[in-house]
Amino acid sequence: MLRSFPLFVGLRYSLAQKNSLLLSFVSLISVLGVTLGVFILIIALAVINGSITTLRMEALKSTPHVTIAGPELQAHWQELRDLALSSSEIIAVAPFIEAEASISHQGEAAFIAVRGIDTALESSVSEPGRATFVDLLASLGRSENGVILGASLAGQLGVRSLTQVSLLSLGDLLGRRLNEEQGAEVIGFADFGLYSNHNTALISLTSAERLFANDPGVDIRLRLRVSDIDRAGDIAAQVFSDYPDLIIIPWNEVQASLFDALNMEKFLTAFILLMIVIIGAVNIISTLVMFVSDKSADIAILRTMGASQATIMAIFIVQGLFAGILGTVLGAVLGLGIAGSITDMSLAVEQFINSNVEGANLYLLSHLQTKVIPSEVMLVCLAALSICFLATLYPAYRASCIQPAQVLRYE
């Protein structure tokens, strides 16, 4: 009974009709502040997570899950490929050669990354669901000097299908061996992702070996497709633990600068938006300080009836946490609801404006993807509740320090 007394009184203070309009208003503002902070923070994190997921998918269209390199590969890549495929966590393995080269067409030139691939194995390590790309690989396998260009690169050069282009390796270009230039027929265009469409071309493995024959250090490497991309490096390290000379390069190391920047942006955005919760917590402090002043006589009576300082503190901590819990729950429910439908909402607004406003040509982020991570939602809620709890400590301490004799002297 004594343990539930602070909870009972604290909830009664929170739910009872207040005589002061100012107290009611400030209390409402404190709840709305916490609600707004949690609501916006959940939506912002969901949008950033969706953007990171989208960018990761774009990067993985051209970046291998894991790249294996090393001097042992040149002569024994077939054996190492068989070893990798013996692991249940490795889906597919394919050899490739990649180096820089110059491509030219009718006076237009660009420096690109040329990747020589095994056309029979490449489709197994590429992203699934790309039927057109599989057809292009089959055409590349039947061609003696075919090349597949990134869509943006083709547009930059003004290239169309079945057009001849010229390829010259960087080593030959620097060595002024212009007679080593090779002709190639463009058999089609592919989507290599947001970051590689403008500078990537695919040719067959044998063509790449001829093209880069004079370039030192251009050797065969293995491209691995794994079942869990978050553990790509660990999976490869476990499989090739007996080959310390091999160089294992997971995708997150190749794209480290991009995703480190995105994660830093996510952290700073969350920190800034958490300030809204802190503002709501400041309003909780104001509400409790005013309430302590208004209820000083009640506090004094409770003290004379035997309530300890800890009991008085607990009463006002419960009252402050009630506003924090209410705001956090409302913010979480609203945030999760909006985060799951923000794409549809933006599309509906876009269509409404374009259909009802003459001459309007508005394009919102209707393609925007969101991703809610439950652990992050829990972390946001715990952070909001922790801030609200800390906000109650000072007013509760002031209430516990009230001296009954001084308050009741003039009552």
Kinemage of the C-alpha trace (Angstrom):
@kinemage 1
@onewidth
@group {chain A} dominant
@subgroup {mainchain}
@vectorlist {calphas} color= white
{ca met a 1} P 0.000 0.000 0.000
{ca leu a 2} L 2.780 2.404 0.930
{ca arg a 3} L 4.646 1.588 -2.258
{ca ser a 4} L 1.626 2.454 -4.407
{ca phe a 5} L 0.871 5.684 -2.526
{ca pro a 6} L 3.274 7.918 -4.588
{ca leu a 7} L 1.899 6.375 -7.799
{ca phe a 8} L -1.697 6.993 -6.730
{ca val a 9} L -1.131 10.609 -5.688
{ca gly a 10} L 1.088 11.389 -8.682
{ca leu a 11} L -1.485 10.067 -11.156
{ca arg a 12} L -4.288 11.890 -9.329
{ca tyr a 13} L -2.374 15.166 -9.620
{ca ser a 14} L -1.846 14.459 -13.335
{ca leu a 15} L -5.425 13.446 -14.157
{ca ala a 16} L -7.412 15.685 -11.816
{ca gln a 17} L -9.005 18.846 -13.187
{ca lys a 18} L -6.615 21.708 -12.590
{ca asn a 19} L -7.879 25.037 -11.338
{ca ser a 20} L -5.076 26.956 -13.033
{ca leu a 21} L -5.541 27.473 -16.763
{ca leu a 22} L -1.844 28.352 -17.068
{ca leu a 23} L -0.802 25.049 -15.502
{ca ser a 24} L -3.081 23.129 -17.855
{ca phe a 25} L -1.692 24.964 -20.873
{ca val a 26} L 1.974 24.474 -19.901
{ca ser a 27} L 1.316 20.795 -19.153
{ca leu a 28} L -0.304 20.350 -22.565
{ca ile a 29} L 2.658 22.055 -24.258
{ca ser a 30} L 5.091 19.742 -22.476
{ca val a 31} L 3.196 16.643 -23.690
{ca leu a 32} L 2.990 18.024 -27.231
{ca gly a 33} L 6.711 18.867 -27.182
{ca val a 34} L 7.692 15.301 -26.309
{ca thr a 35} L 5.150 13.927 -28.812
{ca leu a 36} L 6.456 16.128 -31.614
{ca gly a 37} L 10.085 15.294 -30.850
{ca val a 38} L 9.556 11.520 -30.830
{ca phe a 39} L 7.259 11.727 -33.875
{ca ile a 40} L 9.718 13.693 -36.044
{ca leu a 41} L 12.718 11.688 -34.854
{ca ile a 42} L 11.139 8.337 -35.805
{ca ile a 43} L 10.120 9.639 -39.241
{ca ala a 44} L 13.547 11.207 -39.893
{ca leu a 45} L 15.384 8.000 -38.936
{ca ala a 46} L 13.013 5.921 -41.086
{ca val a 47} L 13.637 8.172 -44.097
{ca ile a 48} L 17.413 8.130 -43.587
{ca asn a 49} L 17.395 4.339 -43.153
{ca gly a 50} L 15.377 3.992 -46.341
{ca ser a 51} L 17.822 6.237 -48.191
{ca ile a 52} L 20.804 4.264 -46.902
{ca thr a 53} L 19.142 0.999 -47.982
{ca thr a 54} L 18.417 2.413 -51.440
{ca leu a 55} L 21.958 3.736 -51.852
{ca arg a 56} L 23.381 0.404 -50.690
{ca met a 57} L 21.327 -1.415 -53.313
{ca glu a 58} L 22.572 1.020 -55.947
{ca ala a 59} L 26.180 0.542 -54.860
{ca leu a 60} L 25.896 -3.259 -54.867
{ca lys a 61} L 24.787 -3.266 -58.509
{ca ser a 62} L 28.441 -2.828 -59.447
{ca thr a 63} L 30.383 -3.396 -56.214
{ca pro a 64} L 31.030 -7.064 -55.314
{ca his a 65} L 29.878 -8.250 -51.907
{ca val a 66} L 33.457 -9.390 -51.371
{ca thr a 67} L 36.510 -9.073 -53.612
{ca ile a 68} L 39.348 -11.583 -53.227
{ca ala a 69} L 42.740 -10.573 -54.590
{ca gly a 70} L 46.290 -11.821 -54.292
{ca pro a 71} L 49.184 -13.400 -56.192
{ca glu a 72} L 47.870 -16.936 -55.591
{ca leu a 73} L 44.727 -16.283 -57.590
{ca gln a 74} L 46.343 -16.031 -61.011
{ca ala a 75} L 47.217 -19.715 -61.186
{ca his a 76} L 44.778 -21.256 -58.684
{ca trp a 77} L 41.566 -19.238 -58.895
{ca gln a 78} L 39.522 -22.306 -59.912
{ca glu a 79} L 40.573 -24.204 -56.767
{ca leu a 80} L 39.882 -21.189 -54.568
{ca arg a 81} L 36.500 -20.742 -56.228
{ca asp a 82} L 35.617 -24.353 -55.429
{ca leu a 83} L 36.734 -23.769 -51.829
{ca ala a 84} L 34.504 -20.720 -51.524
{ca leu a 85} L 31.490 -22.542 -52.954
{ca ser a 86} L 31.912 -25.250 -50.318
{ca ser a 87} L 30.620 -22.752 -47.758
{ca ser a 88} L 26.841 -22.605 -47.355
{ca glu a 89} L 27.042 -18.830 -46.757
{ca ile a 90} L 28.598 -18.108 -50.173
{ca ile a 91} L 26.013 -18.153 -52.959
{ca ala a 92} L 28.203 -17.671 -56.018
{ca val a 93} L 31.763 -16.878 -57.105
{ca ala a 94} L 33.016 -15.479 -60.408
{ca pro a 95} L 36.423 -14.304 -61.678
{ca phe a 96} L 36.980 -10.842 -63.112
{ca ile a 97} L 39.631 -8.344 -64.155
{ca glu a 98} L 39.164 -4.623 -63.616
{ca ala a 99} L 41.360 -1.672 -64.529
{ca glu a 100} L 41.147 1.833 -65.936
{ca ala a 101} L 41.029 2.527 -69.642
{ca ser a 102} L 40.121 5.204 -72.152
{ca ile a 103} L 37.036 4.865 -74.345
{ca ser a 104} L 36.448 7.023 -77.413
{ca his a 105} L 33.687 7.409 -79.970
{ca gln a 106} L 33.499 10.032 -82.746
{ca gly a 107} L 35.724 12.508 -80.965
{ca glu a 108} L 34.185 11.956 -77.510
{ca ala a 109} L 36.420 10.287 -74.926
{ca ala a 110} L 36.238 9.336 -71.261
{ca phe a 111} L 38.268 7.480 -68.649
{ca ile a 112} L 36.325 4.497 -67.345
{ca ala a 113} L 36.640 1.317 -65.318
{ca val a 114} L 36.640 -1.677 -67.677
{ca arg a 115} L 35.715 -4.990 -66.106
{ca gly a 116} L 36.473 -8.260 -67.810
{ca ile a 117} L 34.038 -10.966 -66.736
{ca asp a 118} L 33.273 -14.626 -67.249
{ca thr a 119} L 29.944 -14.288 -69.043
{ca ala a 120} L 28.791 -17.737 -67.937
{ca leu a 121} L 29.339 -17.037 -64.227
{ca glu a 122} L 28.707 -13.293 -63.936
{ca ser a 123} L 24.919 -13.572 -63.798
{ca ser a 124} L 25.162 -15.688 -60.626
{ca val a 125} L 26.953 -12.916 -58.708
{ca ser a 126} L 24.890 -10.005 -60.047
{ca glu a 127} L 21.805 -8.640 -58.327
{ca pro a 128} L 18.745 -10.899 -58.818
{ca gly a 129} L 15.751 -9.943 -60.913
{ca arg a 130} L 17.748 -8.359 -63.743
{ca ala a 131} L 16.548 -10.476 -66.689
{ca thr a 132} L 17.651 -7.910 -69.272
{ca phe a 133} L 21.159 -7.935 -67.867
{ca val a 134} L 21.284 -11.747 -68.095
{ca asp a 135} L 20.333 -11.512 -71.772
{ca leu a 136} L 23.091 -8.957 -72.349
{ca leu a 137} L 25.622 -11.271 -70.723
{ca ala a 138} L 24.551 -14.072 -73.072
{ca ser a 139} L 25.027 -11.749 -76.055
{ca leu a 140} L 28.426 -10.691 -74.712
{ca gly a 141} L 29.444 -14.354 -74.466
{ca arg a 142} L 28.596 -14.897 -78.133
{ca ser a 143} L 30.475 -11.787 -79.253
{ca glu a 144} L 34.203 -11.749 -79.916
{ca asn a 145} L 34.734 -8.071 -79.117
{ca gly a 146} L 31.486 -6.922 -77.515
{ca val a 147} L 31.159 -4.342 -74.747
{ca ile a 148} L 28.300 -3.407 -72.397
{ca leu a 149} L 28.229 0.247 -71.345
{ca gly a 150} L 26.643 1.971 -68.414
{ca ala a 151} L 23.542 3.913 -69.444
{ca ser a 152} L 24.926 7.316 -68.421
{ca leu a 153} L 28.261 6.616 -70.086
{ca ala a 154} L 26.510 5.758 -73.371
{ca gly a 155} L 24.568 8.995 -73.231
{ca gln a 156} L 27.729 10.969 -72.497
{ca leu a 157} L 29.492 9.502 -75.534
{ca gly a 158} L 26.439 9.593 -77.791
{ca val a 159} L 26.663 5.841 -78.343
{ca arg a 160} L 23.916 3.596 -79.652
{ca ser a 161} L 23.687 -0.182 -79.846
{ca leu a 162} L 25.841 -1.976 -82.437
{ca thr a 163} L 28.158 1.036 -82.608
{ca gln a 164} L 31.929 0.653 -82.672
{ca val a 165} L 33.995 2.247 -79.886
{ca ser a 166} L 37.724 2.210 -79.179
{ca leu a 167} L 39.316 1.027 -75.934
{ca leu a 168} L 42.872 1.765 -74.805
{ca ser a 169} L 44.244 0.668 -71.452
{ca leu a 170} L 45.691 3.291 -69.145
{ca gly a 171} L 49.103 1.612 -69.246
{ca asp a 172} L 49.210 1.746 -73.043
{ca leu a 173} L 47.996 5.344 -73.019
{ca leu a 174} L 50.709 6.446 -70.583
{ca gly a 175} L 53.291 4.473 -72.537
{ca arg a 176} L 52.112 6.122 -75.805
{ca arg a 177} L 51.386 2.729 -77.315
{ca leu a 178} L 48.431 4.013 -79.282
{ca asn a 179} L 48.645 1.151 -81.766
{ca glu a 180} L 47.394 -1.165 -78.983
{ca glu a 181} L 43.951 0.420 -79.172
{ca gln a 182} L 41.199 -2.181 -79.550
{ca gly a 183} L 37.852 -1.836 -81.260
{ca ala a 184} L 34.694 -3.051 -79.546
{ca glu a 185} L 31.075 -3.312 -80.582
{ca val a 186} L 28.467 -1.949 -78.165
{ca ile a 187} L 25.896 -4.703 -77.753
{ca gly a 188} L 23.746 -2.952 -75.147
{ca phe a 189} L 23.477 -0.840 -72.034
{ca ala a 190} L 23.058 -1.829 -68.396
{ca asp a 191} L 22.234 -0.244 -65.075
{ca phe a 192} L 25.388 -0.357 -62.950
{ca gly a 193} L 23.892 1.704 -60.160
{ca leu a 194} L 23.801 5.359 -59.281
{ca tyr a 195} L 27.562 5.633 -58.757
{ca ser a 196} L 28.886 3.553 -61.665
{ca asn a 197} L 26.560 4.200 -64.603
{ca his a 198} L 28.800 6.964 -65.924
{ca asn a 199} L 32.154 5.161 -65.819
{ca thr a 200} L 31.724 1.391 -66.142
{ca ala a 201} L 31.967 -0.994 -69.090
{ca leu a 202} L 31.916 -4.793 -69.275
{ca ile a 203} L 33.873 -6.945 -71.700
{ca ser a 204} L 34.658 -10.649 -71.762
{ca leu a 205} L 37.495 -12.008 -69.633
{ca thr a 206} L 39.612 -12.991 -72.646
{ca ser a 207} L 39.178 -9.526 -74.190
{ca ala a 208} L 40.226 -7.935 -70.904
{ca glu a 209} L 43.359 -10.073 -70.741
{ca arg a 210} L 44.331 -8.844 -74.208
{ca leu a 211} L 43.458 -5.233 -73.423
{ca phe a 212} L 45.457 -5.089 -70.175
{ca ala a 213} L 48.333 -7.352 -71.255
{ca asn a 214} L 50.821 -4.472 -70.912
{ca asp a 215} L 49.419 -3.089 -67.643
{ca pro a 216} L 51.329 -4.313 -64.575
{ca gly a 217} L 49.354 -5.440 -61.537
{ca val a 218} L 46.131 -6.185 -63.416
{ca asp a 219} L 45.419 -9.743 -62.300
{ca ile a 220} L 42.405 -11.983 -61.946
{ca arg a 221} L 40.302 -11.470 -58.822
{ca leu a 222} L 37.284 -13.300 -57.448
{ca arg a 223} L 33.891 -11.742 -56.860
{ca leu a 224} L 31.830 -13.364 -54.085
{ca arg a 225} L 28.088 -13.149 -53.515
{ca val a 226} L 27.219 -13.971 -49.891
{ca ser a 227} L 23.959 -14.691 -48.094
{ca asp a 228} L 24.418 -11.977 -45.443
{ca ile a 229} L 25.957 -8.772 -46.779
{ca asp a 230} L 26.301 -7.334 -43.262
{ca arg a 231} L 28.778 -10.140 -42.477
{ca ala a 232} L 30.398 -10.305 -45.906
{ca gly a 233} L 33.949 -9.717 -44.680
{ca asp a 234} L 33.685 -12.194 -41.786
{ca ile a 235} L 32.251 -14.900 -44.044
{ca ala a 236} L 35.095 -14.564 -46.550
{ca ala a 237} L 37.740 -14.409 -43.804
{ca gln a 238} L 36.436 -17.630 -42.299
{ca val a 239} L 36.453 -19.463 -45.639
{ca phe a 240} L 39.964 -18.327 -46.619
{ca ser a 241} L 41.493 -18.495 -43.134
{ca asp a 242} L 44.188 -20.884 -44.417
{ca tyr a 243} L 45.333 -18.374 -47.067
{ca pro a 244} L 46.780 -15.387 -45.181
{ca asp a 245} L 48.291 -13.909 -48.358
{ca leu a 246} L 44.896 -13.334 -49.933
{ca ile a 247} L 43.463 -9.818 -49.728
{ca ile a 248} L 39.792 -9.751 -48.669
{ca ile a 249} L 37.914 -6.556 -49.506
{ca pro a 250} L 34.226 -6.463 -48.438
{ca trp a 251} L 31.807 -4.018 -50.043
{ca asn a 252} L 31.522 -1.829 -46.945
{ca glu a 253} L 35.246 -1.091 -47.090
{ca val a 254} L 35.042 -0.142 -50.767
{ca gln a 255} L 32.119 2.199 -50.058
{ca ala a 256} L 33.325 3.224 -46.593
{ca ser a 257} L 33.522 6.971 -47.284
{ca leu a 258} L 29.937 7.122 -48.577
{ca phe a 259} L 28.297 5.135 -45.797
{ca asp a 260} L 30.413 6.692 -43.043
{ca ala a 261} L 29.170 10.088 -44.219
{ca leu a 262} L 25.569 8.851 -44.296
{ca asn a 263} L 25.831 7.371 -40.803
{ca met a 264} L 27.368 10.580 -39.491
{ca glu a 265} L 24.515 12.553 -41.066
{ca lys a 266} L 22.040 10.166 -39.436
{ca phe a 267} L 23.645 10.639 -36.009
{ca leu a 268} L 23.753 14.434 -36.272
{ca thr a 269} L 20.137 14.578 -37.505
{ca ala a 270} L 18.988 12.439 -34.591
{ca phe a 271} L 20.955 14.562 -32.120
{ca ile a 272} L 19.512 17.815 -33.466
{ca leu a 273} L 15.940 16.505 -33.492
{ca leu a 274} L 16.390 15.227 -29.935
{ca met a 275} L 16.527 18.888 -28.941
{ca ile a 276} L 12.753 19.031 -29.530
{ca val a 277} L 12.326 16.386 -26.824
{ca ile a 278} L 14.573 18.404 -24.535
{ca ile a 279} L 12.388 21.476 -25.107
{ca gly a 280} L 9.379 19.395 -24.086
{ca ala a 281} L 11.299 18.274 -21.004
{ca val a 282} L 12.013 21.915 -20.106
{ca asn a 283} L 8.259 22.505 -20.178
{ca ile a 284} L 7.864 19.554 -17.815
{ca ile a 285} L 10.266 21.281 -15.434
{ca ser a 286} L 8.262 24.498 -15.670
{ca thr a 287} L 4.992 22.662 -15.074
{ca leu a 288} L 6.286 20.815 -12.032
{ca val a 289} L 7.922 23.896 -10.514
{ca met a 290} L 4.633 25.799 -10.820
{ca phe a 291} L 2.689 22.811 -9.485
{ca val a 292} L 5.015 22.448 -6.488
{ca ser a 293} L 4.450 26.114 -5.670
{ca asp a 294} L 0.671 25.688 -6.055
{ca lys a 295} L 0.535 22.518 -3.949
{ca ser a 296} L 2.980 23.490 -1.207
{ca ala a 297} L 0.236 23.310 1.436
{ca asp a 298} L -0.739 19.792 0.326
{ca ile a 299} L 2.905 18.763 0.447
{ca ala a 300} L 3.257 20.139 3.969
{ca ile a 301} L 0.166 18.229 5.118
{ca leu a 302} L 1.500 15.003 3.610
{ca arg a 303} L 4.791 15.540 5.423
{ca thr a 304} L 3.021 16.052 8.762
{ca met a 305} L 1.086 12.839 8.132
{ca gly a 306} L 4.356 10.933 7.908
{ca ala a 307} L 5.297 11.054 4.213
{ca ser a 308} L 9.070 10.991 3.785
{ca gln a 309} L 11.112 13.171 1.458
{ca ala a 310} L 11.570 10.183 -0.825
{ca thr a 311} L 7.791 9.722 -1.014
{ca ile a 312} L 7.274 13.377 -1.972
{ca met a 313} L 9.979 13.101 -4.637
{ca ala a 314} L 8.376 9.944 -6.014
{ca ile a 315} L 4.974 11.684 -6.282
{ca phe a 316} L 6.301 14.454 -8.490
{ca ile a 317} L 8.537 12.124 -10.480
{ca val a 318} L 5.422 10.064 -11.281
{ca gln a 319} L 3.544 13.225 -12.285
{ca gly a 320} L 6.334 14.369 -14.594
{ca leu a 321} L 6.861 10.911 -16.077
{ca phe a 322} L 3.134 10.667 -16.828
{ca ala a 323} L 3.510 13.560 -19.285
{ca gly a 324} L 6.706 12.021 -20.687
{ca ile a 325} L 5.181 8.560 -21.145
{ca leu a 326} L 2.002 9.988 -22.695
{ca gly a 327} L 4.008 12.135 -25.133
{ca thr a 328} L 6.385 9.289 -26.002
{ca val a 329} L 3.580 6.800 -26.689
{ca leu a 330} L 1.637 9.283 -28.829
{ca gly a 331} L 4.785 10.264 -30.733
{ca ala a 332} L 5.784 6.633 -31.343
{ca val a 333} L 2.306 5.639 -32.583
{ca leu a 334} L 2.035 8.643 -34.900
{ca gly a 335} L 5.635 8.285 -36.102
{ca leu a 336} L 5.268 4.599 -36.949
{ca gly a 337} L 1.960 5.251 -38.701
{ca ile a 338} L 3.281 8.094 -40.851
{ca ala a 339} L 6.645 6.411 -41.568
{ca gly a 340} L 4.868 3.413 -43.079
{ca ser a 341} L 2.743 5.486 -45.446
{ca ile a 342} L 4.854 8.564 -46.212
{ca thr a 343} L 5.512 7.418 -49.794
{ca asp a 344} L 1.810 6.975 -50.541
{ca met a 345} L 0.989 10.281 -48.860
{ca ser a 346} L 3.547 12.238 -50.906
{ca leu a 347} L 2.305 10.578 -54.102
{ca ala a 348} L -1.314 11.455 -53.264
{ca val a 349} L -0.400 15.102 -52.585
{ca glu a 350} L 1.564 15.239 -55.838
{ca gln a 351} L -1.322 13.836 -57.881
{ca phe a 352} L -3.883 16.095 -56.189
{ca ile a 353} L -1.921 19.278 -56.882
{ca asn a 354} L -1.052 18.328 -60.456
{ca ser a 355} L -4.666 17.428 -61.270
{ca asn a 356} L -6.295 20.457 -59.626
{ca val a 357} L -3.839 23.287 -60.301
{ca glu a 358} L -3.616 24.328 -63.933
{ca gly a 359} L -0.079 24.242 -65.267
{ca ala a 360} L 1.285 22.576 -62.131
{ca asn a 361} L 4.172 20.201 -62.636
{ca leu a 362} L 5.018 19.217 -59.094
{ca tyr a 363} L 7.145 16.186 -58.367
{ca leu a 364} L 7.551 15.231 -54.729
{ca leu a 365} L 9.653 12.368 -53.411
{ca ser a 366} L 7.048 9.783 -54.373
{ca his a 367} L 9.820 7.222 -54.856
{ca leu a 368} L 11.124 7.829 -51.332
{ca gln a 369} L 11.539 4.636 -49.325
{ca thr a 370} L 11.376 4.373 -45.546
{ca lys a 371} L 12.687 1.659 -43.270
{ca val a 372} L 11.741 1.407 -39.602
{ca ile a 373} L 14.275 -0.376 -37.400
{ca pro a 374} L 12.553 -1.537 -34.169
{ca ser a 375} L 15.719 -1.215 -32.094
{ca glu a 376} L 16.073 2.435 -33.110
{ca val a 377} L 12.441 3.148 -32.229
{ca met a 378} L 13.041 1.614 -28.804
{ca leu a 379} L 16.196 3.684 -28.405
{ca val a 380} L 14.310 6.889 -29.297
{ca cys a 381} L 11.579 6.081 -26.772
{ca leu a 382} L 14.104 5.241 -24.037
{ca ala a 383} L 16.010 8.457 -24.742
{ca ala a 384} L 12.802 10.512 -24.517
{ca leu a 385} L 11.766 8.826 -21.261
{ca ser a 386} L 15.256 9.273 -19.808
{ca ile a 387} L 15.227 12.997 -20.639
{ca cys a 388} L 11.773 13.364 -19.105
{ca phe a 389} L 12.890 11.484 -15.979
{ca leu a 390} L 15.908 13.742 -15.554
{ca ala a 391} L 13.634 16.763 -16.005
{ca thr a 392} L 11.533 15.701 -13.001
{ca leu a 393} L 14.407 15.416 -10.539
{ca tyr a 394} L 14.936 19.097 -9.743
{ca pro a 395} L 11.244 20.010 -9.161
{ca ala a 396} L 10.750 16.797 -7.171
{ca tyr a 397} L 13.782 17.605 -5.030
{ca arg a 398} L 12.444 21.118 -4.383
{ca ala a 399} L 9.112 19.631 -3.326
{ca ser a 400} L 10.833 17.245 -0.898
{ca cys a 401} L 12.698 20.141 0.717
{ca ile a 402} L 9.511 22.016 1.698
{ca gln a 403} L 9.345 22.480 5.495
{ca pro a 404} L 5.809 21.869 6.853
{ca ala a 405} L 6.217 24.306 9.728
{ca gln a 406} L 7.070 27.205 7.435
{ca val a 407} L 4.215 26.518 5.031
{ca leu a 408} L 1.500 25.835 7.630
{ca arg a 409} L 2.464 28.704 9.922
{ca tyr a 410} L -0.014 31.065 8.298
{ca glu a 411} L -2.663 28.508 7.282
